[in-house]
Structures are given as structure tokens and as C-alpha cells.
């Protein structure tokens, strides 16, 4: 287990508007606020289209949805170089859900309300030799 100790409580509440891409908007926000080296993201909302990936242990499988969906749960983090990593659960009108790794292509239909909790110190990512994914590299370890 590895961890980082949080020493501040700075946070932001964002509202995205119709037509905005969730990933692109968050990356733009983080670049505008360069002091955000790492953070925790959570949110809710609604989208008119969603592009969601599923990692099967070897590669990502992309699922694209061109329908109105409720964004029931948005959760993720920000790490070095303003890398925004998000997962989400989306609800359909019949009550069923789809979810996974949120990619660029999730377009807000009504609103998306997001809270960012800024963490200190900055968190970095490093490539995992087994999966080739850039995973969190945290400074402290418990063995």
C-alpha cells in the first residue's frame, strides 16, 4: 500500500454547460489553475453522448453512446501534467446503467456539477511494467 498525506482543504465547485466536453473542460480548468498538482474529483450531471472505455487487463475496449444519459456518479483524480483520470456510472431512462473509464466525447446535455478537492503534495504517475498504464506513484509505503 502506498499513500500521500493531505495537508490542505482547497476546493472548487464547477458547473459545465450544454455542449461542453467533460474531460476537455477539466483539463482546461487545471491548466488555467496551474497550482493544482493533484486533486480528487466527484460530480453528477447529464450528457447527450458518452465515450466510455473498459480495460480488460490487456487493452481498452471503447463503448460509444449517442443518447441522453444521467451522470449518476463521476469520480476520479488529477495528477502530474494535469492528467485527469475519471470513471463514471451513467443511467438510462429504463433504469439500467453503463459505466467505465470516461474519455473525451462525454458531452454535457443539461449541466455537470463537479467538485475538485486539491491535494498537497503533488501526486505523480509512472508506467506500470505489467499493464503499461500510468498509475499513481505515491511517496509513502506500508509493508
KAGIKA-V54214 format. One line per field, one symbol per residue. ss: DSSP state (H for helix, E for strand, C for the rest). psi: psi as a letter, one per 40 degrees, with the letter a starting at -180 (. if undefined). A space follows every 10 residues. Layout:
ss: ???
psi: ???
This chain:
ss: CEECCCCCCC EEEEEEECCC EHHHHHHHHH HHCCCCCCEE EEEEEEEEEE EEEEECCCCE EEEEECCCEE EEEEEEEEEH HHEEEEEEEE ECCCCCEEEE EECCCCEEEE EEEEEEEECC CCCEEEECCC CCCEEEECCE ECC
psi: hiihhheifh iihihiihei hddddddddd ddgeegdiih hiiiaiieih hhihheedih hhhhhgihih gdhhiaihai ffhhhiiihh iideeiiiia hhihehhhdc ihhhhhhhih ihhiiihhdd eeihihhidi ih.
